Amino acid sequence: VKVKNGAKLQEIIVAVARVGNFSPEKAFLFLENETKPLNPEHILDAKHPRHKVHHVHTQKEITVKIFFNGQEHKMHFSPATTVKKVMGWATHEFKISEQDATEVYLSIHGSSSPLQGTAHIGRYVAHDKHTLELDVITPAKVNG
């Protein structure tokens, strides 16, 4: 969405809510990978980090449960957290080696489709929900 300099950040929330068809009254605006929402009363000015990706969601935090090899771990993240950052946490929690970490990826629980690393986890959570279940997927190794 486009918002003019001098506008309140609330205008970003309203514009995104209109496009996403949800209520802006209880929505929050985050900068990518930040845990605290921005103050909607702040003015969009030259000092605002426009180069950073923003995310609007109705939840302040999302509970992420990740499953791997019969184990599960749970952590709270901002909806503006990237899949890549969650993957970093998951590889640490499941003690996946650095070498193996380059081979694995995250998918929605029960699916094998990889999630894009730059995507925000809030993209995968409906605005009336606050949890996301993911799997760590290890691609099959083929011996030739």
DAGI-V723042 format. One record per residue. N is the residue number from 1. RES is the residue in one small letter. PSI is psi in radians with two decimals (NA if undefined). Layout:
# DAGI-V723042
{{N & RES & PSI} {N & RES & PSI}}
This chain:
# DAGI-V723042
{{1 & v & 2.71} {2 & k & 2.33} {3 & v & 2.41} {4 & k & 2.65} {5 & n & 2.51} {6 & g & -0.17} {7 & a & 2.69} {8 & k & 2.64} {9 & l & -0.42} {10 & q & -0.54} {11 & e & -0.57} {12 & i & -0.80} {13 & i & -0.84} {14 & v & -0.77} {15 & a & -0.76} {16 & v & -0.70} {17 & a & -0.66} {18 & r & -0.80} {19 & v & -0.72} {20 & g & -0.07} {21 & n & 0.85} {22 & f & 2.90} {23 & s & 2.26} {24 & p & -0.24} {25 & e & -0.63} {26 & k & 0.56} {27 & a & 2.74} {28 & f & 2.64} {29 & l & 2.21} {30 & f & 2.67} {31 & l & 2.62} {32 & e & 2.30} {33 & n & 0.23} {34 & e & 2.54} {35 & t & -0.44} {36 & k & 2.38} {37 & p & 2.70} {38 & l & 2.68} {39 & n & 2.07} {40 & p & -0.26} {41 & e & -0.23} {42 & h & 2.62} {43 & i & 2.40} {44 & l & 1.91} {45 & d & -3.02} {46 & a & -0.45} {47 & k & -0.24} {48 & h & 2.33} {49 & p & 1.35} {50 & r & -0.42} {51 & h & -0.32} {52 & k & 2.54} {53 & v & 2.39} {54 & h & 2.75} {55 & h & 2.32} {56 & v & 2.28} {57 & h & 2.73} {58 & t & -0.16} {59 & q & 2.44} {60 & k & -0.51} {61 & e & 2.67} {62 & i & 2.29} {63 & t & 2.07} {64 & v & 2.16} {65 & k & 2.27} {66 & i & 2.35} {67 & f & 2.41} {68 & f & 2.23} {69 & n & 0.78} {70 & g & 0.04} {71 & q & 2.84} {72 & e & 2.56} {73 & h & 2.65} {74 & k & 2.48} {75 & m & 2.69} {76 & h & 2.34} {77 & f & 2.74} {78 & s & 2.61} {79 & p & -0.28} {80 & a & 0.12} {81 & t & 2.36} {82 & t & 2.69} {83 & v & -0.66} {84 & k & -0.74} {85 & k & -0.71} {86 & v & -0.68} {87 & m & -0.71} {88 & g & -0.74} {89 & w & -0.78} {90 & a & -0.76} {91 & t & -0.59} {92 & h & -0.84} {93 & e & -0.71} {94 & f & 0.08} {95 & k & 0.81} {96 & i & 2.24} {97 & s & 2.73} {98 & e & -0.72} {99 & q & -0.82} {100 & d & -0.50} {101 & a & -0.47} {102 & t & -0.26} {103 & e & -0.40} {104 & v & 2.85} {105 & y & 2.95} {106 & l & 2.53} {107 & s & 2.83} {108 & i & 2.40} {109 & h & 2.18} {110 & g & -0.06} {111 & s & 2.87} {112 & s & 0.11} {113 & s & 2.18} {114 & p & 2.49} {115 & l & 2.50} {116 & q & 2.27} {117 & g & -0.53} {118 & t & -0.14} {119 & a & 2.58} {120 & h & 2.48} {121 & i & -0.46} {122 & g & -0.41} {123 & r & -0.50} {124 & y & 0.13} {125 & v & 2.11} {126 & a & 2.65} {127 & h & -0.31} {128 & d & 0.14} {129 & k & 2.87} {130 & h & 0.32} {131 & t & 2.67} {132 & l & 2.22} {133 & e & 2.23} {134 & l & 2.73} {135 & d & 2.50} {136 & v & 2.13} {137 & i & 2.29} {138 & t & 2.02} {139 & p & 2.55} {140 & a & 2.39} {141 & k & 2.34} {142 & v & 2.21} {143 & n & 2.31} {144 & g & NA}}
